[in-house]
Amino acid sequence: MKLNIAIAAFGIAGLVGAAHAQDPNLARNLAATCANCHGTNGKSLGGMESLAGEPKEKLLQKLADYRSGDKPATIMHQIVVGYTDEQLDLITTWFAAQK
């Protein structure tokens, strides 16, 4: 019984990973969650910094600093923990590619 449950869990995890790999819009869709504060496509209209065109490494470092608590925040320290490292990589890659 335990083996069947482990096999089923492994299979489901594999399907979820495969679904992410097959979705060509995953990075864009994940990045869209940032639009409320950072503007559509990461182009802020003021108040928050724009993310579009920023170097990926710079964005990843800021996110790591929010996650660790090294960078003070009102909400970002809570938001960033909701994403995996893989998702953050997709998001920052997408924003870096925006003009």
MODELLER restraints for C-alpha pairs under 7 A, 6 or more apart:
rsr = mdl.restraints
at = mdl.atoms
rsr.add(forms.Gaussian(group=physical.xy_distance, feature=features.Distance(at['CA:20:A'], at['CA:26:A']), mean=6.76, stdev=0.5))
rsr.add(forms.Gaussian(group=physical.xy_distance, feature=features.Distance(at['CA:27:A'], at['CA:90:A']), mean=5.02, stdev=0.5))
rsr.add(forms.Gaussian(group=physical.xy_distance, feature=features.Distance(at['CA:27:A'], at['CA:91:A']), mean=5.37, stdev=0.5))
rsr.add(forms.Gaussian(group=physical.xy_distance, feature=features.Distance(at['CA:27:A'], at['CA:94:A']), mean=6.08, stdev=0.5))
rsr.add(forms.Gaussian(group=physical.xy_distance, feature=features.Distance(at['CA:28:A'], at['CA:94:A']), mean=6.51, stdev=0.5))
rsr.add(forms.Gaussian(group=physical.xy_distance, feature=features.Distance(at['CA:30:A'], at['CA:91:A']), mean=6.23, stdev=0.5))
rsr.add(forms.Gaussian(group=physical.xy_distance, feature=features.Distance(at['CA:31:A'], at['CA:91:A']), mean=5.18, stdev=0.5))
rsr.add(forms.Gaussian(group=physical.xy_distance, feature=features.Distance(at['CA:35:A'], at['CA:41:A']), mean=6.81, stdev=0.5))
rsr.add(forms.Gaussian(group=physical.xy_distance, feature=features.Distance(at['CA:35:A'], at['CA:42:A']), mean=6.45, stdev=0.5))
rsr.add(forms.Gaussian(group=physical.xy_distance, feature=features.Distance(at['CA:37:A'], at['CA:48:A']), mean=6.33, stdev=0.5))
rsr.add(forms.Gaussian(group=physical.xy_distance, feature=features.Distance(at['CA:38:A'], at['CA:44:A']), mean=4.81, stdev=0.5))
rsr.add(forms.Gaussian(group=physical.xy_distance, feature=features.Distance(at['CA:38:A'], at['CA:48:A']), mean=5.74, stdev=0.5))
rsr.add(forms.Gaussian(group=physical.xy_distance, feature=features.Distance(at['CA:38:A'], at['CA:49:A']), mean=6.35, stdev=0.5))
rsr.add(forms.Gaussian(group=physical.xy_distance, feature=features.Distance(at['CA:38:A'], at['CA:50:A']), mean=5.72, stdev=0.5))
rsr.add(forms.Gaussian(group=physical.xy_distance, feature=features.Distance(at['CA:38:A'], at['CA:51:A']), mean=6.82, stdev=0.5))
rsr.add(forms.Gaussian(group=physical.xy_distance, feature=features.Distance(at['CA:39:A'], at['CA:45:A']), mean=6.44, stdev=0.5))
rsr.add(forms.Gaussian(group=physical.xy_distance, feature=features.Distance(at['CA:41:A'], at['CA:52:A']), mean=6.57, stdev=0.5))
rsr.add(forms.Gaussian(group=physical.xy_distance, feature=features.Distance(at['CA:42:A'], at['CA:50:A']), mean=5.38, stdev=0.5))
rsr.add(forms.Gaussian(group=physical.xy_distance, feature=features.Distance(at['CA:42:A'], at['CA:51:A']), mean=4.63, stdev=0.5))
rsr.add(forms.Gaussian(group=physical.xy_distance, feature=features.Distance(at['CA:42:A'], at['CA:52:A']), mean=4.63, stdev=0.5))
rsr.add(forms.Gaussian(group=physical.xy_distance, feature=features.Distance(at['CA:42:A'], at['CA:95:A']), mean=6.51, stdev=0.5))
rsr.add(forms.Gaussian(group=physical.xy_distance, feature=features.Distance(at['CA:43:A'], at['CA:50:A']), mean=4.92, stdev=0.5))
rsr.add(forms.Gaussian(group=physical.xy_distance, feature=features.Distance(at['CA:43:A'], at['CA:51:A']), mean=6.46, stdev=0.5))
rsr.add(forms.Gaussian(group=physical.xy_distance, feature=features.Distance(at['CA:43:A'], at['CA:52:A']), mean=5.73, stdev=0.5))
rsr.add(forms.Gaussian(group=physical.xy_distance, feature=features.Distance(at['CA:44:A'], at['CA:50:A']), mean=4.65, stdev=0.5))
rsr.add(forms.Gaussian(group=physical.xy_distance, feature=features.Distance(at['CA:51:A'], at['CA:95:A']), mean=5.99, stdev=0.5))
rsr.add(forms.Gaussian(group=physical.xy_distance, feature=features.Distance(at['CA:52:A'], at['CA:95:A']), mean=4.88, stdev=0.5))
rsr.add(forms.Gaussian(group=physical.xy_distance, feature=features.Distance(at['CA:52:A'], at['CA:96:A']), mean=5.89, stdev=0.5))
rsr.add(forms.Gaussian(group=physical.xy_distance, feature=features.Distance(at['CA:52:A'], at['CA:98:A']), mean=4.97, stdev=0.5))
rsr.add(forms.Gaussian(group=physical.xy_distance, feature=features.Distance(at['CA:52:A'], at['CA:99:A']), mean=6.10, stdev=0.5))
rsr.add(forms.Gaussian(group=physical.xy_distance, feature=features.Distance(at['CA:53:A'], at['CA:95:A']), mean=6.08, stdev=0.5))
rsr.add(forms.Gaussian(group=physical.xy_distance, feature=features.Distance(at['CA:53:A'], at['CA:96:A']), mean=4.41, stdev=0.5))
rsr.add(forms.Gaussian(group=physical.xy_distance, feature=features.Distance(at['CA:53:A'], at['CA:97:A']), mean=5.87, stdev=0.5))
rsr.add(forms.Gaussian(group=physical.xy_distance, feature=features.Distance(at['CA:53:A'], at['CA:98:A']), mean=5.04, stdev=0.5))
rsr.add(forms.Gaussian(group=physical.xy_distance, feature=features.Distance(at['CA:53:A'], at['CA:99:A']), mean=5.30, stdev=0.5))
rsr.add(forms.Gaussian(group=physical.xy_distance, feature=features.Distance(at['CA:54:A'], at['CA:95:A']), mean=6.92, stdev=0.5))
rsr.add(forms.Gaussian(group=physical.xy_distance, feature=features.Distance(at['CA:54:A'], at['CA:96:A']), mean=5.04, stdev=0.5))
rsr.add(forms.Gaussian(group=physical.xy_distance, feature=features.Distance(at['CA:55:A'], at['CA:96:A']), mean=5.35, stdev=0.5))
rsr.add(forms.Gaussian(group=physical.xy_distance, feature=features.Distance(at['CA:56:A'], at['CA:92:A']), mean=5.22, stdev=0.5))
rsr.add(forms.Gaussian(group=physical.xy_distance, feature=features.Distance(at['CA:56:A'], at['CA:93:A']), mean=5.68, stdev=0.5))
rsr.add(forms.Gaussian(group=physical.xy_distance, feature=features.Distance(at['CA:56:A'], at['CA:96:A']), mean=5.36, stdev=0.5))
rsr.add(forms.Gaussian(group=physical.xy_distance, feature=features.Distance(at['CA:59:A'], at['CA:92:A']), mean=6.13, stdev=0.5))
rsr.add(forms.Gaussian(group=physical.xy_distance, feature=features.Distance(at['CA:60:A'], at['CA:92:A']), mean=6.58, stdev=0.5))
rsr.add(forms.Gaussian(group=physical.xy_distance, feature=features.Distance(at['CA:63:A'], at['CA:80:A']), mean=6.57, stdev=0.5))
rsr.add(forms.Gaussian(group=physical.xy_distance, feature=features.Distance(at['CA:65:A'], at['CA:71:A']), mean=5.08, stdev=0.5))
rsr.add(forms.Gaussian(group=physical.xy_distance, feature=features.Distance(at['CA:66:A'], at['CA:72:A']), mean=6.82, stdev=0.5))
rsr.add(forms.Gaussian(group=physical.xy_distance, feature=features.Distance(at['CA:66:A'], at['CA:73:A']), mean=6.98, stdev=0.5))
rsr.add(forms.Gaussian(group=physical.xy_distance, feature=features.Distance(at['CA:66:A'], at['CA:76:A']), mean=6.29, stdev=0.5))
rsr.add(forms.Gaussian(group=physical.xy_distance, feature=features.Distance(at['CA:66:A'], at['CA:77:A']), mean=4.70, stdev=0.5))
rsr.add(forms.Gaussian(group=physical.xy_distance, feature=features.Distance(at['CA:67:A'], at['CA:77:A']), mean=5.29, stdev=0.5))
rsr.add(forms.Gaussian(group=physical.xy_distance, feature=features.Distance(at['CA:67:A'], at['CA:80:A']), mean=6.02, stdev=0.5))
rsr.add(forms.Gaussian(group=physical.xy_distance, feature=features.Distance(at['CA:67:A'], at['CA:81:A']), mean=6.21, stdev=0.5))
rsr.add(forms.Gaussian(group=physical.xy_distance, feature=features.Distance(at['CA:69:A'], at['CA:77:A']), mean=6.75, stdev=0.5))
